Amino acid sequence: MIDKIGEYRLIPKGTEFWSIKNQTIFSSKQDEIIQIKHTCHGNDIIYGEPKQLIGELLYPTLIGKGSDEWGLSYSKTELYQISNPLIINIKYVK
């Protein structure tokens, strides 16, 4: 599992996760993205920092979303990759 650190994962809408900052379980109301920061030896639990996607039109980038860290089962997440820009060819007109 240690090789998973740094990986981006998608938490599907409705998935429960543990909030370290709030010390409670939440259920995601929308798809969420995390970057794995820690793993647990011998089981499926990961801890990740929430991220948000910005700049989808030209330069899609993930930035931090608050100061929390979330814990959940790796198997309840999906691999996430930053998408290509929505505007691929921009033509400037004089």
C-alpha positions in Angstrom: 0.0 0.0 0.0 2.9 2.4 0.6 3.3 2.8 -3.2 -0.2 4.4 -3.3 1.0 7.6 -1.4 0.6 10.6 -3.7 -2.0 8.9 -5.9 -5.2 10.8 -6.6 -8.5 8.9 -5.8 -12.1 9.7 -6.5 -14.6 9.2 -3.7 -18.0 8.5 -5.3 -21.0 10.4 -4.1 -22.6 8.7 -1.0 -19.4 7.1 0.2 -18.7 7.4 4.0 -15.3 8.7 5.2 -13.8 9.7 8.5 -12.9 13.3 9.0 -9.8 13.7 11.2 -10.5 17.4 11.8 -14.1 17.0 12.8 -13.7 13.5 14.4 -16.8 12.2 12.8 -18.1 10.2 9.8 -19.4 12.1 6.8 -21.1 10.9 3.7 -20.0 12.6 0.5 -22.8 14.6 -1.2 -20.9 14.8 -4.4 -17.9 13.1 -6.0 -14.8 14.1 -4.1 -11.1 13.9 -4.9 -8.3 13.1 -2.5 -4.6 12.7 -2.7 -3.3 9.8 -0.6 -1.0 11.0 2.2 -0.9 7.9 4.5 -1.7 4.2 4.4 -2.1 1.6 7.1 0.0 -1.6 7.0 -1.9 -4.8 6.6 -5.3 -3.3 5.7 -7.3 -1.3 3.2 -7.5 2.0 5.1 -6.0 5.2 3.5 -5.9 8.8 4.6 -6.0 11.6 2.0 -6.1 15.3 1.6 -9.2 16.7 -0.1 -8.6 18.4 -3.4 -10.7 20.4 -5.9 -10.3 20.8 -9.6 -9.8 24.3 -11.0 -9.0 25.7 -14.5 -10.9 23.0 -16.4 -10.9 25.2 -19.6 -7.2 25.8 -20.1 -5.0 24.4 -17.4 -6.8 21.8 -15.2 -5.1 21.7 -11.8 -5.9 20.2 -8.4 -5.5 22.4 -5.3 -6.1 21.9 -1.6 -9.6 22.0 -0.3 -9.4 23.0 3.4 -7.1 21.6 6.1 -8.8 18.3 6.8 -7.6 14.7 6.1 -10.1 12.0 5.4 -9.8 8.3 6.1 -11.6 5.5 4.3 -11.3 2.2 2.6 -9.1 2.2 -0.6 -11.4 -0.3 -2.3 -14.3 2.2 -2.0 -12.4 4.8 -4.2 -11.6 4.9 -7.9 -8.4 6.1 -9.6 -8.6 9.8 -10.6 -6.7 11.5 -13.4 -6.7 15.2 -14.2 -8.7 15.6 -17.4 -7.5 17.4 -20.5 -8.4 21.0 -21.0 -11.9 21.6 -22.3 -10.5 24.2 -24.8 -7.8 22.5 -26.7 -7.3 24.8 -29.8 -7.5 28.5 -29.2 -7.3 30.7 -32.3 -6.5 34.3 -31.8 -8.1 36.7 -34.3 -6.4 40.0 -35.2 
